[in-house]
Amino acid sequence: MNASFLDYKVPRMGDAPPIEIALIETQDAEGPFGAKAAAEPTINATIAAIANAIAHATGHRFHELPMNPARVLGMLAARAATPLALKPWKRPFNAEVAAVRGLYPGVVFPVLRKVGTRFARLPDKAAKPDLAVPTSLAGLVQELERPGRRARILAGGTDMLVGLRQGIYDPDLLVDVTGIAELRGIREADGWLHVGAATTLAEVLESELAQRALPALAEGVRMIATPQIRRVATVAGDLCQEKRCWFFRSAFPCYKLGGSTCPCFAVQGDSRHHSILGARRCAAPCPADLAPILAALDARLVVAGPGGLRVLAMADLYLWSGLTSLRHGEAIVRVEIPLPRESTQAFEKFAQRQGDFAEASVAVRLEWRGDRLVAARIALGAVSPFPARATASERALCGTRPDARRIRSAAEMTVHGSLPLADNAHKTHLLVTLAERAIARACA
């Protein structure tokens, strides 16, 4: 496939007439603009305009709804002269996953749905947690390790408070960390950028140091949520938020919410937003935009716990989507990012709406010696349960002077080992396009 899916240009339409709207009304006591037709005419015109725009840009006309990015990308993929080579055999565990998925409709799902969910261990929706407000790091650790308590950290609350209402969290103790000075601020020390765990995303975006030294970080933060949310959402909160699977968030008795006897509803249900790489029993992708960026930037985390401070590599943070390797009583203190020299960075993300969670994202950091690429780190977001490294793509670029052909080839390698679900094959093409853009920008 030579053309990138997001690079189609609308052809010139010459002197084509604009869309004209004809209102055909019947006799009605309320008049032609009564309540019955207050909104429908404008909606109908909008749908026609969108359908025409898609037809002009791609040559394909949709005759039914929805006209969403998944369907457009799927249509373009079907028309491509050369399909993407997914090479699922490059990940041997895919054979087992594919076999189980094949048995899901007739065997696995009916049994787990009817029998397994009876043993589900769902969170207590009626939980009313207490609130603790420590003012020091030692006090935070003390609150988190209280015996017999289900303690969770509360910072911006943009995920925690929503999750309480959704029924996916049931802590009996919330620990407010906004007053702990050790968790706030941005500073440079010994060639590293230190970002406090409770530093808000807006503060990162407003940091001249972060914008100058780590442009990919600033790019990514600018694409997270809305300005209002960035004013309260925190760095550690973004990294540690729960998965965005709509079955999980709707408190379905799924594998990750109800326990190992429960099914994954995405295999049989709507799987448009789920993982295409690395999925096993749970196909929910990692929703954190900062995760692939920090993985590409080779960041590390400083973690405080009952045993003191320890350093955790970014690559070791996630056990699965929404599940971290933090131990009981531990909390992230800060993120440390090396300030690189002779390197270029780029971040690309696609979401259905501005500020929405990513459908796919790619973070790239390239190190150079003159015009030759000597090291590369490429991390993929929203397509796997954790930020996946595209190591094959990195190897293909290193030691070269990348041109357009080599960049495209490296981008296509990002989907090797993919095993999409029924509704998200379009993510493979989306990922390749984003990778091609990010690598090309970093090379430029």
C-alpha positions as CSV (number, residue, x, y, z in Angstrom):
1,M,0.0,0.0,0.0
2,N,1.7,3.2,-1.2
3,A,-0.7,5.8,0.1
4,S,-1.1,6.5,3.8
5,F,-4.7,6.2,4.9
6,L,-4.9,9.6,6.5
7,D,-3.3,11.4,3.6
8,Y,-6.1,11.4,1.1
9,K,-6.7,14.9,-0.4
10,V,-10.1,16.2,-1.5
11,P,-10.0,16.8,-5.3
12,R,-11.0,20.1,-6.7
13,M,-14.7,20.1,-7.5
14,G,-14.7,22.9,-10.1
15,D,-17.9,24.8,-10.2
16,A,-20.0,22.0,-8.6
17,P,-23.2,23.6,-7.0
18,P,-23.5,23.6,-3.3
19,I,-25.9,21.3,-1.5
20,E,-29.5,22.5,-1.7
21,I,-32.1,21.6,0.9
22,A,-35.7,21.1,-0.1
23,L,-38.3,21.0,2.7
24,I,-41.4,19.0,1.8
25,E,-44.1,19.5,4.4
26,T,-47.6,18.2,4.8
27,Q,-50.5,20.3,6.2
28,D,-50.0,20.6,9.9
29,A,-51.8,22.8,12.4
30,E,-48.4,23.7,14.0
31,G,-47.2,25.2,10.7
32,P,-44.2,24.2,8.5
33,F,-41.7,25.0,11.2
34,G,-43.5,23.4,14.2
35,A,-42.1,21.0,16.7
36,K,-42.3,18.1,14.4
37,A,-39.6,19.4,12.1
38,A,-37.5,21.6,14.4
39,A,-34.3,19.7,14.1
40,E,-34.5,17.0,11.4
41,P,-33.8,19.3,8.4
42,T,-30.4,20.4,9.6
43,I,-29.4,16.9,10.7
44,N,-30.3,15.5,7.3
45,A,-28.2,18.1,5.5
46,T,-25.2,17.4,7.7
47,I,-25.4,13.7,7.0
48,A,-25.6,14.4,3.2
49,A,-22.6,16.8,3.4
50,I,-20.5,14.3,5.3
51,A,-21.4,11.5,2.8
52,N,-20.5,13.7,-0.1
53,A,-17.1,14.7,1.5
54,I,-16.2,11.1,2.0
55,A,-17.2,10.2,-1.6
56,H,-15.2,13.2,-3.0
57,A,-12.1,12.3,-0.9
58,T,-12.1,8.5,-1.4
59,G,-14.3,7.7,-4.3
60,H,-16.5,5.5,-2.1
61,R,-20.1,6.4,-1.2
62,F,-21.7,5.2,2.0
63,H,-25.4,4.5,1.8
64,E,-25.9,3.6,5.5
65,L,-24.8,4.8,8.9
66,P,-22.5,4.9,10.7
67,M,-19.9,6.7,8.6
68,N,-17.1,6.5,11.2
69,P,-13.3,6.2,10.9
70,A,-13.4,2.5,11.4
71,R,-15.6,1.9,8.4
72,V,-13.7,4.4,6.2
73,L,-10.4,2.8,7.0
74,G,-11.9,-0.7,6.5
75,M,-13.1,0.3,3.1
76,L,-9.8,1.8,2.1
77,A,-8.0,-1.4,3.3
78,A,-10.3,-3.6,1.2
79,R,-9.5,-1.5,-1.9
80,A,-5.7,-1.6,-1.3
81,A,-3.7,-3.3,-4.0
82,T,-1.3,-4.8,-1.5
83,P,-2.7,-5.8,1.9
84,L,-0.7,-5.3,5.1
85,A,1.4,-8.3,6.1
86,L,0.4,-8.8,9.8
87,K,2.5,-12.0,10.3
88,P,0.6,-13.2,13.4
89,W,3.0,-16.2,13.6
90,K,5.7,-13.8,14.8
91,R,4.0,-14.0,18.2
92,P,3.7,-17.8,18.9
93,F,1.1,-17.2,21.6
94,N,-1.3,-16.0,18.9
95,A,-2.0,-19.6,18.0
96,E,-3.5,-20.3,21.4
97,V,-5.4,-17.0,21.4
98,A,-6.8,-17.7,17.9
99,A,-7.9,-21.2,18.9
100,V,-9.7,-19.9,22.0
101,R,-11.4,-17.2,20.0
102,G,-12.6,-19.7,17.5
103,L,-14.3,-21.7,20.3
104,Y,-15.8,-18.6,21.9
105,P,-19.1,-18.4,20.1
106,G,-20.2,-22.0,20.7
107,V,-18.3,-23.2,23.7
108,V,-16.2,-20.8,25.8
109,F,-18.5,-17.7,26.0
110,P,-21.8,-19.6,26.7
111,V,-20.1,-21.6,29.5
112,L,-18.3,-18.6,31.1
113,R,-21.4,-16.4,30.7
114,K,-23.9,-18.8,32.2
115,V,-21.8,-20.6,34.8
116,G,-18.5,-18.6,35.3
117,T,-20.2,-15.3,36.1
118,R,-22.0,-16.9,39.0
119,F,-18.6,-16.9,40.8
120,A,-17.8,-13.3,39.9
121,R,-16.2,-11.1,42.6
122,L,-17.5,-7.7,41.6
123,P,-16.6,-4.5,43.5
124,D,-18.9,-3.1,46.1
125,K,-20.9,-0.3,44.4
126,A,-22.2,0.9,47.7
127,A,-18.7,1.5,49.1
128,K,-18.4,4.9,50.8
129,P,-14.7,5.5,51.4
130,D,-13.1,7.5,54.2
131,L,-10.7,10.3,53.3
132,A,-7.1,10.8,54.5
133,V,-5.1,13.9,53.8
134,P,-1.4,13.3,54.5
135,T,1.1,16.2,54.2
136,S,4.3,14.2,53.8
137,L,5.6,11.3,51.8
138,A,6.0,9.2,55.0
139,G,2.4,10.0,55.9
140,L,1.3,8.8,52.4
141,V,3.0,5.5,52.7
142,Q,1.6,5.0,56.2
143,E,-1.9,5.6,55.0
144,L,-1.5,3.3,52.0
145,E,-0.2,0.3,54.0
146,R,-2.9,0.4,56.7
147,P,-3.8,-3.2,57.5
148,G,-7.2,-4.3,56.4
149,R,-7.9,-1.2,54.3
150,R,-8.5,-0.9,50.6
151,A,-6.7,2.3,50.1
152,R,-6.4,4.2,46.8
153,I,-4.7,7.5,45.9
154,L,-6.9,10.5,45.0
155,A,-5.2,13.3,43.1
156,G,-7.1,15.0,40.2
157,G,-9.9,12.5,40.6
158,T,-10.7,12.5,36.8
159,D,-10.5,8.7,36.7
160,M,-11.1,7.7,40.4
161,L,-14.3,9.7,41.0
162,V,-15.8,8.5,37.7
163,G,-14.8,4.9,38.4
164,L,-16.5,5.0,41.8
165,R,-19.8,5.9,40.1
166,Q,-19.2,3.3,37.4
167,G,-18.7,0.6,40.0
168,I,-15.2,-0.4,39.0
169,Y,-13.5,0.9,42.2
170,D,-14.5,0.1,45.8
171,P,-11.9,1.5,48.1
172,D,-12.8,2.1,51.7
173,L,-10.0,4.8,52.0
174,L,-9.1,7.5,49.6
175,V,-5.7,9.2,50.2
176,D,-5.6,12.8,48.9
177,V,-2.0,13.6,47.8
178,T,-2.5,17.1,46.5
179,G,-0.9,18.6,49.6
180,I,2.4,16.7,49.5
181,A,5.1,19.0,48.2
182,E,7.5,16.1,47.3
183,L,5.0,15.0,44.6
184,R,4.8,18.3,42.8
185,G,7.0,20.4,40.5
186,I,9.3,20.1,37.5
187,R,13.0,20.6,37.7
188,E,16.3,19.6,36.0
189,A,18.9,17.6,37.9
190,D,22.1,16.0,36.6
191,G,20.9,15.8,33.0
192,W,17.4,14.5,33.9
193,L,14.0,16.2,34.0
194,H,12.2,15.4,37.2
195,V,8.4,15.6,37.1
196,G,6.5,15.1,40.3
197,A,3.8,12.4,40.2
198,A,1.1,14.8,41.3
199,T,2.1,17.5,38.9
200,T,-0.8,18.4,36.7
201,L,-0.7,17.9,32.9
202,A,-1.3,21.6,32.5
203,E,1.9,22.4,34.5
204,V,3.9,20.0,32.3
205,L,2.5,21.8,29.2
206,E,3.3,25.2,30.6
207,S,6.9,24.2,31.4
208,E,9.4,25.9,29.1
209,L,12.0,23.3,30.0
210,A,9.7,20.4,29.0
211,Q,8.7,22.1,25.8
212,R,12.3,22.9,24.8
213,A,14.0,19.7,25.8
214,L,11.2,17.1,25.3
215,P,9.0,18.2,22.5
216,A,7.3,14.8,22.2
217,L,6.2,15.0,25.8
218,A,4.7,18.5,25.2
219,E,3.0,17.3,22.0
220,G,1.4,14.3,23.8
221,V,0.2,16.3,26.8
222,R,-1.4,18.8,24.5
223,M,-3.5,16.0,23.0
224,I,-4.8,14.7,26.3
225,A,-8.4,15.5,27.2
226,T,-9.4,19.1,27.5
227,P,-7.8,22.2,29.1
228,Q,-10.2,21.9,32.1
229,I,-9.2,18.3,32.7
230,R,-5.5,19.0,32.2
231,R,-5.8,21.6,35.0
232,V,-6.5,18.8,37.6
233,A,-5.3,15.5,36.0
234,T,-1.9,14.4,37.1
235,V,1.1,12.6,35.5
236,A,0.9,9.5,37.7
237,G,-2.9,9.6,37.4
238,D,-2.7,9.3,33.6
239,L,-0.2,6.4,33.9
240,C,-2.2,4.5,36.5
241,Q,-5.7,5.0,35.2
242,E,-7.9,1.9,34.7
243,K,-8.6,0.5,31.3
244,R,-11.2,2.1,29.0
245,C,-13.0,-1.1,27.8
246,W,-16.6,-0.2,27.7
247,F,-17.7,-3.6,29.0
248,F,-15.4,-3.2,32.0
249,R,-16.4,0.4,32.5
250,S,-20.1,-0.6,32.5
251,A,-19.3,-3.0,35.3
252,F,-20.0,-6.2,33.2
253,P,-18.9,-9.3,35.0
254,C,-15.9,-9.6,32.7
255,Y,-12.6,-11.4,33.3
256,K,-10.8,-8.3,34.6
257,L,-13.6,-7.1,36.8
258,G,-15.3,-10.3,37.9
259,G,-12.4,-12.7,38.1
260,S,-10.8,-15.6,36.1
261,T,-14.1,-17.6,35.7
262,C,-15.7,-14.7,33.7
263,P,-15.5,-14.2,29.9
264,C,-14.1,-11.3,27.8
265,F,-17.1,-9.7,26.3
266,A,-15.1,-7.9,23.6
267,V,-14.4,-11.2,21.8
268,Q,-18.1,-11.5,21.0
269,G,-19.1,-7.9,21.3
270,D,-18.0,-4.5,19.9
271,S,-14.2,-4.6,19.8
272,R,-13.5,-1.4,17.8
273,H,-11.3,0.2,20.4
274,H,-9.5,-2.9,21.7
275,S,-6.0,-4.3,21.3
276,I,-4.5,-5.7,18.1
277,L,-1.2,-6.6,19.7
278,G,-0.4,-8.8,22.7
279,A,-4.0,-9.5,23.8
280,R,-4.7,-12.6,25.8
281,R,-7.8,-13.2,28.0
282,C,-8.3,-9.4,28.2
283,A,-8.1,-7.4,25.1
284,A,-8.4,-3.9,26.7
285,P,-5.6,-1.5,25.5
286,C,-3.5,0.7,27.7
287,P,-5.3,4.1,27.7
288,A,-2.5,6.3,29.0
289,D,-1.1,8.7,26.4
290,L,1.9,9.4,28.5
291,A,2.9,5.7,28.6
292,P,4.3,5.3,25.0
293,I,5.9,8.7,25.2
294,L,7.7,8.0,28.4
295,A,8.7,4.5,27.1
296,A,10.2,6.1,24.0
297,L,12.0,8.7,26.1
298,D,13.5,5.9,28.2
299,A,12.0,7.3,31.4
300,R,12.1,5.8,34.9
301,L,9.9,6.1,37.9
302,V,10.9,6.7,41.5
303,V,8.6,4.8,43.8
304,A,8.1,5.2,47.6
305,G,7.0,2.4,49.8
306,P,7.4,0.7,53.2
307,G,11.0,-0.3,52.3
308,G,12.0,3.2,51.1
309,L,12.6,4.5,47.6
310,R,13.2,2.3,44.6
311,V,13.7,3.0,40.9
312,L,11.4,1.3,38.4
313,A,12.0,1.3,34.6
314,M,9.1,2.6,32.6
315,A,9.1,-0.7,30.7
316,D,8.5,-2.5,34.0
317,L,5.5,-0.5,35.2
318,Y,2.7,-2.4,33.6
319,L,1.6,-6.0,34.2
320,W,-1.5,-5.4,32.0
321,S,-3.8,-2.6,31.0
322,G,-4.9,-0.8,34.2
323,L,-2.6,-3.1,36.3
324,T,0.7,-1.9,37.5
325,S,3.6,-3.6,39.3
326,L,3.4,-1.2,42.2
327,R,3.4,-3.2,45.5
328,H,1.0,-2.8,48.5
329,G,1.8,0.6,50.2
330,E,3.7,2.0,47.2
331,A,3.2,5.2,45.3
332,I,4.9,6.9,42.4
333,V,7.0,9.9,43.7
334,R,8.2,11.3,40.4
335,V,9.0,10.5,36.8
336,E,12.7,11.0,35.7
337,I,13.4,11.5,32.0
338,P,16.9,11.8,30.5
339,L,17.5,15.0,28.6
340,P,18.8,13.7,25.3
341,R,21.5,15.2,23.1
342,E,21.7,14.8,19.3
343,S,18.2,13.3,19.2
344,T,14.9,14.1,17.6
345,Q,11.4,13.2,18.8
346,A,7.9,13.0,17.5
347,F,4.5,11.9,18.7
348,E,1.4,11.1,16.6
349,K,-2.0,10.2,17.9
350,F,-5.4,9.6,16.3
351,A,-8.6,9.9,18.3
352,Q,-12.2,10.1,17.0
353,R,-12.6,13.5,18.7
354,Q,-10.2,16.1,19.8
355,G,-9.0,15.3,23.4
356,D,-10.5,11.8,23.3
357,F,-8.7,8.6,24.2
358,A,-6.4,7.4,21.4
359,E,-7.4,4.8,18.8
360,A,-3.7,4.4,18.2
361,S,-0.5,6.5,18.9
362,V,3.2,6.3,18.2
363,A,6.1,8.0,20.1
364,V,9.5,8.1,18.4
365,R,13.0,9.1,19.7
366,L,15.9,9.0,17.3
367,E,19.6,9.5,18.1
368,W,22.0,10.7,15.4
369,R,25.6,10.9,14.5
370,G,25.7,13.4,11.7
371,D,23.0,12.3,9.3
372,R,23.2,8.6,10.3
373,L,20.7,7.1,12.7
374,V,22.5,5.3,15.5
375,A,19.7,4.5,17.9
376,A,15.9,4.4,17.8
377,R,13.1,3.9,20.3
378,I,9.6,3.5,19.0
379,A,6.7,2.9,21.4
380,L,3.1,2.2,20.4
381,G,0.0,3.2,22.4
382,A,-3.6,2.2,22.5
383,V,-3.1,-0.9,20.5
384,S,-1.8,-3.3,23.2
385,P,-2.4,-3.9,27.0
386,F,0.8,-2.0,27.6
387,P,3.0,0.4,25.6
388,A,4.6,-1.9,23.1
389,R,8.1,-1.4,21.7
390,A,8.4,-1.7,17.9
391,T,11.9,-3.4,18.2
392,A,11.9,-4.7,14.6
393,S,11.2,-1.3,13.3
394,E,14.0,0.1,15.5
395,R,16.5,-2.4,14.1
396,A,15.5,-1.7,10.5
397,L,16.2,2.0,10.9
398,C,19.4,1.9,13.0
399,G,22.7,2.4,11.1
400,T,21.0,4.0,8.1
401,R,20.2,7.3,6.5
402,P,16.4,6.8,6.4
403,D,14.6,7.6,3.2
404,A,10.9,7.4,2.4
405,R,11.0,3.7,1.4
406,R,12.9,2.6,4.5
407,I,10.6,4.6,6.7
408,R,7.5,3.1,5.2
409,S,9.0,-0.4,5.5
410,A,9.8,0.2,9.2
411,A,6.3,1.6,9.8
412,E,4.7,-1.6,8.3
413,M,6.8,-3.7,10.7
414,T,4.9,-2.2,13.7
415,V,1.9,-4.4,13.0
416,H,3.9,-7.7,12.7
417,G,2.5,-10.2,15.2
418,S,-0.9,-8.5,15.2
419,L,-4.1,-10.5,15.8
420,P,-7.0,-8.1,15.4
421,L,-10.5,-8.9,16.8
422,A,-13.6,-8.9,14.5
423,D,-14.1,-5.1,14.6
424,N,-10.7,-3.5,14.9
425,A,-8.6,-4.6,11.9
426,H,-8.7,-0.9,10.8
427,K,-6.3,-0.2,13.7
428,T,-3.5,-2.0,11.8
429,H,-3.6,0.5,8.9
430,L,-4.1,3.4,11.3
431,L,-1.0,2.3,13.3
432,V,1.1,2.0,10.2
433,T,0.2,5.5,9.0
434,L,0.8,7.1,12.4
435,A,4.2,5.3,12.6
436,E,5.2,6.5,9.2
437,R,4.3,10.1,10.1
438,A,6.0,10.0,13.4
439,I,9.3,8.5,12.1
440,A,9.3,10.9,9.1
441,R,8.8,13.9,11.3
442,A,11.6,12.8,13.7
443,C,13.9,12.2,10.7
444,A,13.1,15.6,9.3
